[in-house]
């Protein structure tokens, strides 16, 4: 069999004349990097752990925000339900007069909510005197709540260079939150205010009816609605004069009359309460007109503060308590009382 039998010619000489093709191998064994499963696994673990940390940070921020929202909702519910009790209750325990003329006001804060006040919750306390001439007694402090658990309380004191009643205490609950980007946000929640007046330091005094009658030359009377007394005491349809003494003077009194002494001056007043169809008639007798006027103003200021907790206030009226000294006290009192 010849080449012609295959249908083509093979010329050896012509193949020799063609240029030889050069095959270049750019990759070498020295440059070869084999796959490293262990390194890839470590990288994935690091990424997973980083995502876990970021996820926990986001969860922590979300949890803090959720608590703040729930606290705000509970405060709003207290207003809408006309209850004078919020998430935290502040009250004056006692007043201590120091030898240098300064005054310590011992107070207590109680956690009435279901929330743990921990991880940076603080409360700002500000005292404001009611009349412009007494503004020198104003103080402002911030206290750490130190993990205040539900149902527990904490005592603290405020020091004043001097005290001249009445005083109004306003409270702001605050917390700083750092988001997952490192930015700090501060939230503020207004709490219920309280007042400290001469009515709060009056003490019961036993006097004979004749002696008491001779001493009381000045008097004033006021009508207090039944429903307001019920709300202040947290009672429903409890029509009894004893609840008037409890709501306004914080005293348990048997009967419809009592004598009280102002410990700072030794002056005495007499309180008499009668029950009418829809209101109580409150009469206060005093030894002099100045004392009577002070007691009357103190009663109005105290009730204004308490009524402010029971009525939903419009935003533009939110500063009414801190500006009582600039307003007509009698007009403000009558306006708020008409709502009950």
C-alpha positions in Angstrom: 0.0 0.0 0.0 1.4 3.4 -1.0 0.7 6.9 0.2 -1.5 7.5 -2.8 -3.9 4.8 -1.4 -4.8 7.2 1.5 -5.6 10.1 -0.7 -3.0 12.6 0.5 0.7 13.2 0.1 3.2 13.5 3.0 6.3 15.6 2.1 9.0 15.2 4.7 11.1 18.0 3.3 8.3 20.5 3.4 7.6 19.7 7.1 11.2 20.5 7.9 10.9 24.0 6.4 8.1 25.1 8.8 9.0 27.0 12.0 8.8 25.0 15.2 6.1 26.1 17.6 7.4 26.9 21.1 5.2 26.0 24.1 5.7 28.3 27.1 4.6 27.3 30.6 4.1 30.4 32.7 3.0 28.6 35.8 5.6 26.9 37.9 5.3 24.5 40.8 6.9 27.0 43.1 4.0 29.5 42.6 1.3 27.0 43.1 -0.9 27.7 46.2 -2.9 24.7 47.3 -6.4 25.3 48.8 -6.5 25.7 52.7 -9.8 24.5 54.1 -8.7 25.4 57.7 -8.1 29.0 56.8 -11.4 29.3 55.0 -13.1 27.8 58.0 -11.5 30.3 60.4 -12.5 33.2 58.2 -16.1 32.0 58.2 -16.1 31.6 62.0 -14.7 35.1 62.4 -17.5 36.5 60.2 -20.1 34.5 62.1 -18.9 35.7 65.5 -18.8 39.3 64.2 -22.4 39.0 63.0 -23.4 37.5 66.3 -21.9 40.5 68.2 -23.7 42.9 65.9 -26.9 41.0 66.3 -26.7 41.2 70.1 -25.9 44.9 69.9 -29.0 45.4 67.7 -31.1 43.3 70.1 -29.9 45.3 73.1 -30.7 48.6 71.5 -34.1 47.3 70.4 -34.8 46.0 73.9 -33.9 49.4 75.5 -36.1 51.3 73.0 -38.9 48.9 73.6 -38.7 49.5 77.4 -38.7 53.3 76.8 -41.8 53.0 74.6 -43.6 50.9 77.1 -42.8 53.3 79.9 -44.1 56.2 77.8 -47.3 54.3 77.0 -47.9 53.5 80.7 -47.5 57.2 81.6 -50.0 58.1 78.9 -52.4 55.4 80.2 -52.2 56.9 83.7 -53.3 60.3 82.2 -56.0 58.8 80.1 -57.4 56.7 83.0 -57.2 59.8 85.3 -55.0 58.1 87.8 -52.5 60.1 89.9 -50.0 57.3 90.0 -47.3 56.7 87.4 -44.4 54.3 87.0 -42.3 55.9 89.7 -43.6 57.7 92.7 -41.7 60.3 94.6 -42.6 61.6 98.0 -41.2 63.6 100.8 -40.4 61.6 103.9 -39.2 64.3 106.3 -37.5 67.7 106.5 -34.4 68.0 108.6 -33.2 71.4 109.8 -29.4 71.6 110.2 -27.5 73.7 112.7 -26.0 75.9 110.0 -29.5 76.9 108.8 -29.5 74.6 105.8 -32.3 72.1 105.2 -32.2 68.4 104.2 -35.3 67.2 102.4 -35.4 63.4 102.7 -37.3 61.8 99.8 -38.1 58.3 98.6 -38.7 57.0 95.1 -40.6 53.8 94.6 -40.7 51.7 91.4 -44.4 51.0 90.8 -43.9 49.5 87.3 -42.9 46.1 86.0 -39.6 47.4 84.6 -36.1 47.1 86.0 -34.5 50.5 86.2 -31.0 49.4 85.5 -28.1 50.0 83.1 -27.9 53.7 83.3 -31.4 54.9 84.2 -31.2 58.3 86.0 -33.7 60.7 87.5 -33.3 64.4 87.4 -34.9 66.4 90.3 -35.6 70.1 90.2 -37.3 72.2 92.9 -39.0 75.4 92.0 -40.4 77.9 94.4 -43.8 79.1 93.7 -43.3 82.8 94.0 -40.7 84.9 92.2 -39.3 86.4 95.4 -38.4 82.9 96.6 -36.5 81.6 93.5 -33.2 81.5 95.5 -34.3 78.2 97.0 -34.2 76.4 93.6 -31.9 73.4 93.1 -31.4 70.8 90.5 -29.8 67.3 90.9 -29.4 64.1 88.9 -29.5 60.7 90.7 -28.6 57.2 89.6 -31.4 54.7 90.2 -28.8 51.9 90.8 -30.8 48.9 89.5 -34.2 49.8 91.1 -36.3 46.7 90.9 -40.1 46.6 90.5 -41.8 47.0 93.9 -38.7 48.4 95.6 -37.8 51.9 96.7 -34.7 54.1 97.3 -34.2 57.0 99.6 -32.2 60.1 98.8 -31.8 63.6 100.2 -31.7 67.1 98.7 -29.9 69.9 100.5 -31.1 73.5 100.4 -29.4 76.5 101.8 -32.7 77.5 103.2 -36.3 76.5 102.7 -39.4 78.7 102.2 -42.6 76.8 101.4 -44.3 76.1 99.1 -42.0 74.1 96.7 -42.8 72.2 93.6 -40.6 69.2 92.6 -40.5 68.1 89.0 -38.8 64.9 87.8 -37.4 63.7 84.6 -36.5 60.0 83.9 -33.6 59.7 81.5 -31.4 57.2 79.8 -28.5 57.2 77.3 -28.4 54.5 74.6 -25.5 53.8 72.3 -26.6 52.4 69.0 -24.6 49.8 67.0 -22.8 52.6 65.1 -21.5 54.0 68.3 -23.7 57.1 68.4 -25.2 58.1 71.8 -28.9 59.0 72.1 -30.5 60.4 75.3 -34.2 60.0 76.1 -36.2 61.9 78.6 -39.6 61.0 80.2 -41.5 63.5 82.4 -42.7 62.0 85.6 -45.4 63.3 87.9 -44.6 66.4 89.9 -45.2 66.7 93.7 -45.5 69.7 96.0 -44.3 70.5 99.5 -46.4 73.0 101.3 -47.2 74.0 104.8 -50.2 71.6 104.6 -47.7 68.7 104.5 -46.0 69.6 107.7 -49.1 70.4 109.8 -49.5 68.2 112.9 -52.7 67.3 114.8 -53.1 69.2 118.0 -55.7 68.4 120.7 -57.4 71.6 122.0 -60.6 72.2 123.9 -63.4 73.5 121.8 -63.6 76.8 123.8 -59.9 77.6 123.5 -59.9 76.7 119.8 -63.0 78.9 119.2 -61.5 82.0 120.8 -58.3 81.8 118.9 -59.8 81.4 115.4 -60.8 84.9 114.2 -60.3 84.4 110.4 -61.8 81.8 108.1 -62.4 80.8 104.5 -64.4 78.0 102.9 -64.2 76.1 99.6 -66.2 73.4 97.8 -64.3 70.3 96.8 -66.1 67.9 94.4 -66.7 64.3 95.6 -65.2 62.9 92.4 -61.9 64.8 92.9 -61.5 63.5 96.5 -62.2 59.9 95.2 -59.6 60.3 92.5 -57.0 61.7 94.9 -57.5 58.8 97.3 -57.9 56.1 94.6 -61.4 55.3 95.9 -64.7 55.0 94.1 -67.9 56.6 95.6 -66.4 56.6 99.1 -68.4 59.5 100.4 -66.9 60.4 103.7 -65.4 63.5 105.2 -62.4 61.5 106.4 -61.1 61.2 102.8 -61.0 65.0 102.5 -58.5 65.1 105.4 -56.5 62.3 103.9 -56.4 63.7 100.4 -55.5 67.3 101.3 -53.7 67.1 104.6 -52.5 63.5 104.5 -54.0 62.9 107.9 -56.4 60.3 109.3 -59.0 62.2 111.3 -62.0 60.8 113.1 -65.0 63.1 112.8 -65.6 66.2 110.8 -63.2 68.6 112.6 -59.6 68.8 113.8 -57.0 71.3 115.1 -53.6 71.4 113.4 -50.4 73.2 114.5 -47.7 74.6 112.2 -44.5 73.3 113.9 -42.3 76.0 112.4 -44.3 78.9 114.0 -46.5 77.2 116.6 -49.6 78.7 115.0 -52.8 76.8 115.1 -55.6 76.3 112.5 -58.9 74.5 112.7 -60.4 72.4 109.9 -64.1 71.6 109.6 -65.6 69.5 106.7 -69.2 68.9 105.9 -70.6 66.7 103.2 -73.1 68.0 100.7 -74.9 66.3 97.7 -72.0 66.6 95.2 -69.2 68.3 97.1 -67.5 68.7 100.4 -67.6 72.1 102.1 -64.1 72.7 103.6 -63.7 75.5 106.2 -60.4 76.6 107.5 -60.1 78.9 110.6 -56.8 80.7 111.5 -55.4 83.0 114.2 -54.5 85.8 111.7 -55.2 86.8 108.2 -51.6 86.2 106.9 -51.6 82.6 108.1 -55.0 82.0 106.6 -53.9 83.4 103.3 -50.8 81.3 103.2 -52.8 78.1 104.1 -55.4 79.0 101.4 -52.7 79.5 98.7 -50.9 76.3 99.8 -54.1 74.3 99.5 -54.7 75.6 96.0 -51.1 74.9 94.9 -51.2 71.4 96.2 -54.5 70.7 94.5 -53.3 72.2 91.2 -50.3 69.9 91.3 -52.5 66.8 92.1 -55.1 67.7 89.5 -52.4 68.1 86.9 -51.8 64.3 87.3 -55.4 63.5 86.7 -56.0 65.6 83.6 -54.5 65.1 80.2 -52.6 68.3 79.5 -52.1 69.8 76.1 -48.5 70.3 75.0 -48.8 74.1 75.2 -49.8 73.9 78.8 -47.1 71.5 79.9 -45.2 74.2 81.7 -48.1 75.4 83.8 -46.7 74.0 87.0 -43.3 75.7 86.7 -44.9 79.0 85.9 -47.5 79.3 88.6 -45.7 82.4 90.0 -46.5 84.2 86.7 -50.2 83.2 86.6 -53.3 84.1 88.6 -53.4 81.4 91.2 -57.1 81.8 91.9 -58.1 81.7 88.2 -55.9 78.7 87.5 -57.3 76.8 90.5 -60.9 77.5 89.5 -60.3 76.6 85.9 -58.7 73.2 86.8 -61.3 72.5 89.5 -64.1 73.0 86.9 -62.9 69.9 85.1 -64.1 67.8 88.0 
